[in-house]
Structure formats: structure tokens, C-alpha cells
Amino acid sequence: MNAKAVVIALILGGPALAQGFADMGAPAEGFALPERGHVLEFPADHGAHPDFRIEWWYLTATLEGQDGTPYGVQWTLFRTAMAPGESVGWESPQLWMGHAAVTTATTHHVAERLARGGVGQAGVSLEGGFRAWIDDWAMVSTAGAGEDALDRLDLSARGEGFGYDLQLVAEGPLVLQGDRGYSVKSEGGQASYYYSQPFYRVEGVLDLPEGPIEVTGNAWLDREWSSQPLAADQTGWDWFSLSFDTGEKMMGFVLRGGAGDFTSGTWIAADGTPTPLPPGALRAQALETHVVAGREVPVVWRLRLEERALDVTLRALNPGAWMATSVPYWEGPVRVEGSHAGRGYLEMTGY
């Protein structure tokens, strides 16, 4: 589901759990709220929505070296607002954060960047083509005439001991999650606008301590924005993005709360046609845990979806893929085995 709370914690001074994970269930007075039936428009909605409190551009990639060694890559730009609207200079109410990571079976490299809006250090622009950046990290469109702005991207980031330069080409359409982009997150009706580009083919180079590594693979980009996406009692989530060898895909999430778990997601046909999953249809069971950063985190999962005859086991490539960032969470690639085979990404917060 990719509803990140990391930048919110910068405002609050820490992970405030009293009103949803990182206070994402707090009332959003003065901010815009998603409305069912609203029609998303592109390329405009690839850009920022400063009247909403929370937003992100979130990409994960499952890659292989020329020798078949698996890797995972994450690139994320988060925006949060102290007040709705935008202005130029240091009075801007917009705050930005970037996360980048490279995961192998034995290592997990992580970096974080922080920025203030209004001064050019970070942002998202559609002028002259799509560009998202924070400092020297960038996601830049190379799409040609007649293509969607996200159809072709150059992606780069650097951190201590790692870096990457990747080229992405979409081989399928944008996918609207939920009800035509309106994604419900709780029984109480909290929601976000949410769409994805899950069809990227990737090639490029990872820079690791052992030297440059040429890689190929696939990537998935999530776009989401809201102002109060969680209920006050929802303390964390487990989010799955899976690409099966059949060409089909699935996004699913479990939001954990005192009133019980809320599950939902989308089944995506090989041609990109989405079918929303009704709440409760996806069943997720943690099978094995791993202690990382002093926390017990599920790293082997069983997922079942009866209407698609799906019964799969997900296994983390690296159980220690802990994001030791301002608000810590687990994020890493997984192998998919069982009724459907493939690869994907798992994100877990609130542990």
C-alpha cells in the first residue's frame, strides 16, 4: 500500500502512534481529502498535490546480475505539509524526504535525505517533462512524444557504500488501485488516491563495494496521496507487490488495528486490467519471524486468494532488510513460491 509516514514524524519529532501509525490517523483540518468518483488526470497527477498532507513517489525493483545473483532496489521521495499550499522560499510549508536502498542476500545498504520545500533542494516538476529529485538523487522522465511521462525513467541515487543508475521502460499501462484510484484503508472509510506503474523493464548498474554490477529486471512504481489515510487505531501495515511468472500481478495490504485487521488490494491481469479485491478476500498469515534491530518481524508469509486459486509463500531475500531511518521499517525483495511463482517486494511498518 506504500502509505509512508516517515516525513510526518519529522514534524512530530518522532513516531507518534496515538492516532494511527506515525499520526497518520490524526484529523487533517484544513487539508484536502480524497473523494470517491474523482477522476485522476495524467500527466497532472504525476506531480505534487500540496493541498494534501501526505504524498510519495515510491519505486521498488527486483534485479539480477549477469551471474544470476538477485538484488533489490528502493527509491522513494516523500512529501508532507505543515499547512496546505505552496510558496517560494523558506516559508514553504512543504517538507521532503528521500530513501534509497540496495538489498542483497547478505547486505542491506540504506540512505536518507531531508529537505525543505520552496528552495529548490527537493521537489517534483512537470515543466519540460517529469522530474522528481532530492539533492543529487533523481527520477527523470525520458519519455518521447505521445508517451506517458512515466513510460521511460532514469533513476539514480547514492549513499554510503552504494549507488545506482537505472533506466526504466514501461511495458504496460498505469493501473488505478481501488475504485478507479480511490483506495479505502479502513472500515471507517479513510482513503487515499493511489495508482501504480507495475510494468517496468529495468537495466543499469549498481555501484557496490565489490565494484560496478550490471543488472536487469523489473520495477514497480506506486503513487499515493492523502491527508488522513489511516484510522486512529491502525498501528502499522504489511504491504505486498507481487509479479508472477504468468505476467499477472497483485498488490495487497494488511492494516493492523485494535478493531481488527483491514485487508484489500488489486489483482492485475497481464494486460494491466485491474480487479479490486474486496476487504477480507486476501488472507495473509505470518509463518516465520526474524529478530532485527531488536524487533521480531515476519519474513516468511503465506498469502491466499480463493477467487484466483492463489496460495503462495513469500520468503525474504534478506531477513535483515531493516530501514534504519527516521521512522524505521522493514522493506525488501521476496521470492514467491506455490500456486504462482514470481518475485516481489514486502514492506512492514509498526513492528
N, C-alpha and C positions, 0 to 999 in steps of 0.2 A: 504493500500500500504506500510505502515510502512517505508517510506523513511525518517529516522530521521536526523535532522540537529543539534542535541544538541552538539555533540563533536566539530563540526565545529565552533560553537560560542566560544569555549574555545580559539581557535586560534585567532579569530577575536576580541575577547573582548566583544562580545555582539551580539544580533540578528540583523545582517546586512541584511536589506530587499531590498537593492538596486538591487541585481541581483538574484532574487528568494528568497524564504524563507530561512533565515539564510545563505544567499550567496550560496545556492546550485545550482544556475544558473550561477555562475561565471565560466569563462573559466578554463579548467583543464589542463593547459600547462604542459607537461612532464609526466602526468599520463596516464595510460591505459584507453581505452574507450570500452564499450561493443560493440560487433559485432554480427549482426543478422546471424544466422546459426551456431554460435559456439555451440559445444556440451558440456553440463555440465557433469562432471565426478565425481562419488562418490566412496570412501569417500573423495577424494581430495578436492572437493568443499565445504565440511563441514568446512574446515579450512579457515585460513585468506588469503586475497589476497592483500598483501602490495603494489603492484604496482597501485592499485586503491585507490582513495582518501577517499571513504566513504564506511562503511560496518556495518552490525549489525546481531545479533542473538537475535531474539525477540519472546518471548513466552507470551501468554495470556491464562488464564484458567477460565472457568465458573464452579463453585463448589457449593456443598450443604453440610451442616452439617447433622448429623443424624436426626435432627428435621425438616429438610427441609429448613432451613434458607439459602438463597443464598449468595455467596461470589464471588468476582473476585480477580484474582492474576495476577500480571505482573512481568516478569523477563527479563531484556534486557541488553545486552553487546554491546556497540558501539565502533567502531574503526574509527579513522580518521588519515590522514597522512599529515604532513607538507611538505613532499617530498616523492617520490616513493621509495620503497625498505625498507629493514630492516637491522639493525645492532645491535650488542650486546652492552649493557651499556647505559649510559645517552645520547649518541649521536644518539640513535634511533629516527627516525622522527615520530614514531607512538605514538598516544595518545589514551587513553581508558577511557570510562565512563560506569558506571553501573546505572541502575534504577531498583528499586523494589517497589512494591505497593501491598497492600491488601485493597479491597473495600468492604464495607457492605452498607446496605441501609441508614445508618446514619453516617458512618465514612469513611475516606479515608486516610490510612497510606502510607507515601511516604519516600523513602530514596534514596540518590545519592552517588556514589563513583567515584573518579577520580584517574587516574593512568597514569604513563609514561611507554611506551614500552621499552623493552630491558633489564629490571632489574628484571623481574620475578614477578612483582606485579600484572600484568594482562596479559591475552593473550588467545590464542586458540592453542591447541596442538593436533596432531593426533598420536603422538608416544605412543604406548601402549594402544591406544583407544582414542576416542574423549573426550576432556576436555576443557571447557571454564570457565574462572574464573576472578574475580577481588577481591583482598584481600581474605576474607573468604567466599564470595559468589561463588557458583559453579554450573555448569551444566555438569554432568559427565555421560558418556555412561556406561551402564551395559550390553550392547548387547553381545550375545553369538556368537559362530562361525556360519557363514552363514547368519547372520542378518546384516542389515544396521546399521552403527554406531549410528544413531539417533533413532533406533527402541525402545530402552529402555534407559531412562534417570533418574538420581537422580538430584533433583533441590533443592537448598537451598539459603536462604538469610536472613539477619537480619537488622532491623532498629529500631529507637526509638519507642517502644511500639508495635512492631510486629516482626514476623518471620515466616518462614515456611520450612518444609521439605516434599517434594512431590516425588512420584515415578510415572513415566510415561511409558506407553506401547503403541506403535503404533498398531492400528488395521486396517490400510490401507496403501497404498503406498505413497511415495513422489509425490508431484504434481508440475509440471513445469508451472509457470504462464506465460501469454502472449504467444508469439510464441516460444514454446519449451524452455522457460526460459528467453527469451528476451522480456522485458516488456517496452513498449513505454509509455512515460509520457507526451507528448505534441505534438501539431500539427507540431512543428519544428523538431521532431524526437529524442529529448532527451530520454534516456532509461537507464535501469539497467538490471542486471541479477537477477532473482527473482524465488525462488522456496519455497515450503511450505511443512510441515508435519502437516495436519489438523486433523489427526485421533487419537489423543492420548486419552487413558483412564487414569484417574488420581485417585490416592488415597494418603492420607498422613495426615499431622497435621499442622494446623495453630496455632501459638502462639500469642494470643491477650491479652489485659489487663484483660479480664474476664477469662482467662485460656486457656489451650490447647483445640482445637476443631478438631475432626476427620472429614475429608471431603472426598468426592468422586466427580467425574465429568469428564470434558473433557478439552482438551487443544489444542492450535494451535501454531505452531512454524513457523515463517517467517524468511527466509534467503535472504538477498539482498545486492548487492554491485555495485558501480558505481563510477564515478568521476565527472560527471556533470548531475545529474538526472532530473533537472528542467530547464524550460525556465526562462529567466531573469525576466519576468513579473509575474511569478507564486508566489503568496504570502502566500499560505497555502493549506491545503487539508483536506478532510473528508474521512476517510478510514473505511470500514466495513468488518468484517469477521463473517459470519453467518453460524450456523449449524442448519439445520432443522430437525424436528422430523422424516421425511421420510428417513433420512440418507444422503440426498443431502446437499451440502454446496455451499456457494458463497463468493468470495472475490470481492469487488468493491471499487472504489475510485473516488472522485471528486477533481480535481486540479483546484483551483481558480486562475484566472489570468486576466489581463487587456484586453487580446484578447478574453476573454470568458472562460467558464468552459470546462475542458477536462475530460471526464469520460471514464472508462474502467473497466475491471475486468475479472473474470473467473467463469463459472458455473462448479461445481464439482459433478459428479454423485456419488452415494453411493459406487460404486466400485473404485472410485478415478479417473475415466476418466475425463480429463479437456476439457471444450469447451470455448475458448476465447470469450469474449464479445466485439463486435466492438465498437469503440468510439461512444458515444452518445446513445447506446442501453439502458444503465441503466439510469433511471431518479430518481433523488434524490431531495426531497423537504423538507425543514425545516418547521416544524409545530409549535413548541413551543421552547422558549428560556428560559434560566436561567442566572441570573447575578451571576457570580463567579469571585472572585479576580478583581472586577471592570470591568469585560468584559461580554458582552452579548453573550452567547454560545448556539447553538441549542442542545436541549437534547431530543426532540421527532422528528422523521423523518418518512417520507413516501418514500418507495422505490418501483419502478415499473420496471418490465422487461417483456415486452409484449410476447416475444418468449417463455417464461416459465410460462406464466399466473401468474406471481408474482406481488402481490400488498399487501405490508405489512407495518405495523407501528412498528417502533423501539422506545422503551422507556427506558431511562437510569435507572438503578437500583438506582444510587445516582447522582442526577444532579450536585452535588458539587465535582465530582471526578477530581479535578484540580491537575496537576502535577506541584508543585511549585519548579521546578528545574532550572538549569542554563538558559535554554530556556524553558519557561513554555508552557504547552499544556494540553489538556483535554484527559483523557483516562479512560474508564470504561466499565463494562458489560452492556448489553442491553437485554431486553425481545423482542421477535419477535411475532407479532400477525397479523392475517389477512388470506390471502390465504394460507400462510405457517406459521406454528408455530415453535418456537425454541428459541435458545439463541445465543448470540454472543458478539462481542466487537466492540467498536466505538473509533476511535482516531480522534482528530481535532486539527489542528495547525493554527497559523496565526490569531487568534482572539484577 
